[in-house]
């Protein structure tokens, strides 16, 4: 389980977020307690939340882009209802 999750909602399965990998590569000593979790925008928000919270994170950072802003907003709103103590970072 990782206390820091870097996540995004990609447009398709074969897309990969280079931004998340750049952030992960620069976490320094925190990298050992971090993980990248990618999803696609067609997945149900509840399924995404369940997968993220299964890792019991303290912080979840989302990569937000023009193609996923609506879906990411839905996921974040539900996350804050279910686990308000989890810190959310958007960028």
Buried (B, 14 or more C-beta within 10 A) or exposed (E): EBBBBBBBBBEEEEBEBEBBEEBBEEEEEEBEBBBBBBBBBEBEBEEBBEBBBEBEBEBBBBBBBEEBEEBBBBBBEBBEEEBEEBEBEEE
